[in-house]
Amino acid sequence: MNTIFFLCGMTAILSVVVITLYMVLSGLPAIREIGLADFLFGKVWKSTAKDPQFGILPFILTSLYGTGGAILLGVPVGLLTAVFLSKVAPRRVANVVRPAVELLAGIPSVVYGLIGMIVLVPAVAKTFRLANGTSLFAAILVLAIMILPSIISVSETALNAVPPEYEEASLALGATKIETIFKVSIPAARSGIAAGVVLGVGRAIGEAMAVMMVAGNVANMPELFKSVTFLTTAVSKEMSYASGLQRQALFSIALVLFLFIMVINVILGCILKKKGGDK
């Protein structure tokens, strides 16, 4: 059994190594030909023009702004929902809300995108009097809803793992239940909550289909009510017909996205190690 476990672990590691090498080998040729500065900081993407330009700064900023906006909206709602389920809600209410959260996690991305395209996009256009509701704002709203299950589930688990003695001691010292939750329970569960947030960030950065259906897919510099393109959608919408340098540039975009995910995982590891060191 030790040998089987070792082989399974090595398979996982080998998979990561192979994916990393493939992304690097596929993405570097275009970066060398275009130039790193022109590729990362260029503001114009015209991959099919007679004189093509491959600047992905609009995609990078759009992904950062979209993910940041989704986290700004989703984290407070997700955290407070986790607190409600773990510390406040009666069991009968929690038994109704928790399956609803799990159902959110099981809904396919294309369904989120379809509902966003049919319901949310027209609502945004009507509310803000826009000619077209496909925008960064619509994408942020969809992503904020999509990251809720990850944040709620992991945060609730972390809050449930807080030793009851911590809360009992706080209550015994005269703190109210709400004070105990926000000053004792949440700080004690912060590493687990951080893990949930990072999972949400990973899903927000890596989402393609739902974002493609509500963002407009135009290579503009990001503005809240303007059609934009994310890193993921830039790859998805052109890969089917791309060739030559254009195809290589799409692999380079995927490499940049891959590096973003790696940075997020490193940050999470540092947070968890720091938490372990504090103990």
Sequence and secondary structure as in RCSB ss.txt:
>XXXX:A:sequence
MNTIFFLCGMTAILSVVVITLYMVLSGLPAIREIGLADFLFGKVWKSTAKDPQFGILPFILTSLYGTGGAILLGV
PVGLLTAVFLSKVAPRRVANVVRPAVELLAGIPSVVYGLIGMIVLVPAVAKTFRLANGTSLFAAILVLAIMILPS
IISVSETALNAVPPEYEEASLALGATKIETIFKVSIPAARSGIAAGVVLGVGRAIGEAMAVMMVAGNVANMPELF
KSVTFLTTAVSKEMSYASGLQRQALFSIALVLFLFIMVINVILGCILKKKGGDK
>XXXX:A:secstr
 HHHHHHHHHHHHHHHHHHHHHHHHHHHHHHHHH HHHHHH   EETTSSS EE  HHHHHHHHHHHHHHHHHHH
HHHHHHHHIIIIIS HHHHHHHHHHHHHHHHS HHHHHHHIIIIIHHHHHHHTT S   SHHHHHHHHHHHTHHH
HHHHHHHHHHTS HHHHHHHHHTT  HHHHIIIIIHHHTHHHHHHHHHHHHHHHHH  HHHHHHHB       TT
S B  HHHHHHHHTTT  HHHHHHHHHHHHHHHHHHHHHHHHHHHHHHHHHHH 
